[in-house]
Amino acid sequence: MRIAVIGAGGVGGYFGGKLAQAGVDTTFVVRGATLSALRANGLRVDSIGGDFVVNPVQATDDPSTIGPVDAVFVTVKAWQIPEAVANIAPLLGADTVVVPLENGVEAPEQLAEFVGAEHAVAGLCGIVSFIVAPGHIRHAGAEPFIMFGEIDNRPSERLARLQQTLIAAGVPTTIPPDIHHSLWSKLLFIVPTSGVGAVTRVPMGVWRTMPGTRAIAESMLREIVAVATAGGVVLEPDIVPMTMSRIDGMPFDATTSMHRDLVQGRPSELDAQLGAVVRLGAQRGVPTPVTSILYACLLPQEQISRKEN
């Protein structure tokens, strides 16, 4: 297969690197310092599963030099999607799939607006990783995985082929029976951990043990379940305690990328996470008072980071 990876940060650098290391024809679409670093030094991944280096690396800032590919992984932050896919047309062949690996539940439909419903699928990933320097990624925790599916959950030969390619490259990959269940299950985890973490500025191990902040997280979970249910997504009856148990199992000092971005004054995925719950709740007639309060509290910092105030 021929694969393009838009972005080479913690997500794109790791998964794209695994594909390239396995000999899959993989090209990174990046720019600036990242492009220069990849061309000069290749891609370095320090991983708890084993370090590796890919050198040389196929990388460009011009998708027209790549031509049509079988799959495109969009691995930028959710708020960067419009800019990232603005020049994606040269990568699209008749049966190209475009897979978003962002947090949130709105990326598939957002991508469909840019690339066409025939190309867009739904996807998510799990990994704890970050950029050490341009072209240098550190995978620090969690067993990496990818999930994807057609937006209507129909069986798909093109995704089955992509799944086999990823598995052969050492990336556990699943096509779940209901990709929207998987997307909302992940949203259930990231919204309270991101929101409570960013408001309190402390790691999970601190706020999850305090009755007040733990109750806030549980209230957010119940709101998210209600919004998902109103949209036709079926979740397990015990999904709230299941998710809290997962939070309890995280390392004491764990934080989310949204938490870290806000603390460090960078634009974050606030709108794609808490904002999505508030927005979809309003559309579906579901009150989200706790999530709305945390969203309102964090929005000024987000606007400052984007210089919108």
N, C-alpha and C positions, 0 to 999 in steps of 0.2 A: 504493500500500500504506500501511497504518498500522503504525507500528513504535514499540515502547517500548524504551528503553535503561535498564537498571538499573545505575546508577553513571555518573559523569561524571569519572572519573580519566583516567590516561594512555591507556587503551584506549577506554573508553566515550566520553570527551570527544572524542577524535579521530574515531572511526568514526561516532558519533552526529552529531558536528558536520558531517562530510562529507555525511551523508544529509540533515540539515536544510538545509545550504547549497544542496543540489541541489533543494530544494523538496519533498522527501519528508515526509509527515506524521509527524514524529518527536517523541516526548515523553520527556524524561528523568525517571526516578523517582529522586529524590535527597532529601536532607534537610539540616537544619542550615545551616551556613555556605555550603555549595555551592548549596543551593536559594536562599538569599538573594542570593548573588552572581549566579546565572543570571537571577533575576527583575530584579535592579537594573541589571546591566551587560551581560547576554547572555553568550555563550560566545566566548572568544578562544583561537585556536589559532595558535601560532607554529610554522611547519613549514619544514623544509628543502625541501619541495616547493611552498612558497608560503603565506604567512600568510593567515588569514581570520578574520572575526568573524561570528557569527550573533546577530542582535538584532532583534526579540525572540526569546526561546527559550521553547518549551513545556516546562514543568517543574512537577512536583508531588511531594508526599510521600504522596499518597493514590491508589493505583491505581484505586480505585472511581470517581474522577472522569474516568478515561480511557475505561474500557469495553473491550470485546474488540478486540484488534489482530491483525494478520496474523502478526507475529513479535515475539518478545521476545529481546533480547540481554542476557545476564547477564554483566556486565563487572567485577564486584567480585573481590577476591582469593578464592582457592579456599576458605579457611577461613570466609569470610563468606557463603557460599551459603545455608545454612539460614536465617539471619536475613533475607537479601535477598529470598528467594522466599516467605517466610512469608505474605505478603498478596498473592500474585500472582494468585489466583483470578479477580478481576474482569477481568484482561487476557486470559483464555483463552476463545476461541471454539471452535467445533467443530473447526477445522483450524489453530489457532494453533501455530506452532513456537516452541520455546524453545531458544535456541542459547547454549551456554556458550562463553565466550572466555577461560577460565582456563587456567593451566598445569596439566599433569598429565593422567592418563588416566581418572580415576575420576568426573569431573564429570558426564558423561552419565547414568550409572547413578544417581548421587546426585540429579540433577535429576528423573529418572524417578520416584523415590520421593515427591517433593513434588508434581509436576505431572501425573504419569501417563505411562506409556510412550508413549501416543499423541501426546503433545506434545513429548517430549524428543528432541533430536537431538544429534549429536556435533559439536564445532567447535573451532577453534583460530585464532589470529591471529599475525601477526608484525609487530612495531613496537618501536622504542626511543623511549619517550615517558614523560613524568612530569608531575606537577602542580607548577606554579610557585606558584600560589595558587588558592583556590577559584574555579572558573569560568575558569581560565587554564591551558592545557595547552601543553607544548612537545614537539613531535615532533623528536627530535634525531638520529635515525639509522634506517637500514634502509628498504627500500621496503615500505610497509605492504601487508598482504594478509590475506584471510580465507579459510579453508577450512571446509566443513561437509559433513555427509552424514547420512542416516538411520542409526540405530545398526546396522541389519542390512544396510546398503549397498544397499538396494533403490532403483530409480529413483523419483524423487519430483518431481511437478509443483509442489508447494508450494515446494520448495527451488529448483527451476529458476526460478520467478518471483522469489524473493528474490535469487537470484544476479543476475538481469538488473537488478533494482532497484539493487543495490550497484554493479555495473559501470557503469550509467548515471550513478551518483553519483561515479564516479571511484575506486572501491575495487576493485582486482583481487581477484576472488573465484573460487574453484575448488571443484568438487564432485569429489573424487578417486574413483577406482574402489574404493579401500579406505580409509575414513576412519581405521580403527584403525592401519593402517600409518603414516599421517600423524601421528597422535597420538603413537605410540611413537617415531617418528623425531624429533619435537620433544623428547620426554622424554629421548632419548639426548643431545641437545645441552644441555638446561638442567640436568640433574641433576649431571653432573660440573663444569660451569662454576659452578653455584651452590654445590655442596658444597665443592669445592676452594677456590673464591674466598672463601667465608665462613670456612672454617677458617684459611686463610693470611692473610686480610685484605689481599690484594694483587690488582691487576687481572690479567686473562688474559694480558697481554703479559709479565708477570713469571713466573707459575707454569708457563706452558706451555713455557718455555725451560729449566726446571730439571729434570734427569733424574728426581729423586725424585717431585716433584708431577705431572709428566707421566705417569709410570708409574701413579700412583694414578688419574688420570683414565682411562687406558686400561683399567685393571682394572675400574673402575666400568662402563665401556661394555660390557665383556664380560659382566659380571653382568646388566646391563639386557637385553642381547640374549638371554641365557639365559632370563630371566623372561618376556620377550615371546614367545619361541619356545614355551615351555611352555604359554602361553595361546593358542596357535594363530595368533599373528601372524607373518607371513612377512616377513622383512627381507632386504635385499641381503647377499650373502656378504661383501662388502667394506665393510659399513656402519661398522665401527669406524674404519678408516683414513679413510673418507669424512668421518666426524664430526670426527675430529682435524684433518683438512684444513680443515674449516669453522671450527673453533676457531682454527686458525692464521691464518685470514683475517680474524678480527675485529680491530678497532682495538686498539692496545697497551693503552690505558687502559679497555677495556670491562669492565663488571661487570654482574651480573644483578640483577634487582629483589630476589630473595631475599637475595643477598649484601648489598645496600645496606640492606634492612630490618633484618637481624640486626646489622650494624655500628652502625646508628643506634638500636638498641634497640626496634624496632617488631615487632609480630607478623608472621610471615612465612609463606610457603608451604612451609616445611620438611616438614610432614606430607604434603602433596600431592605433593611431589617425592621426596626421599630416603625419606620414610616410606612412600610408596606402593610403591617398589621393594622395601623390606624386607618390608612387609606381604604383597604379592603373591608375593614369593619364598617366604615361609614357607607360604603357602596352596598353592603349586604345587610344593613340595618342592625348590626351587632355592636353594642357598647364596648368600648375598650378604655375605660377610665384610667387604669393604672399604667398601661402601656403609653397612653396619650400624655400622662403627666411626665413620665420619664423622657419621652420624645421631646416634649416642650422644654424640659430642663437641659437637654443636651443640644438642642438646635442652635442656641446662640454660639456655643463653641464651634459647632460645625460651620456656621456662617462665617465666623472669624477666620477659620482655616481656609475657607474659600474666598475670603475677602469680599463677602456679599453684604456685610453689614453697613 
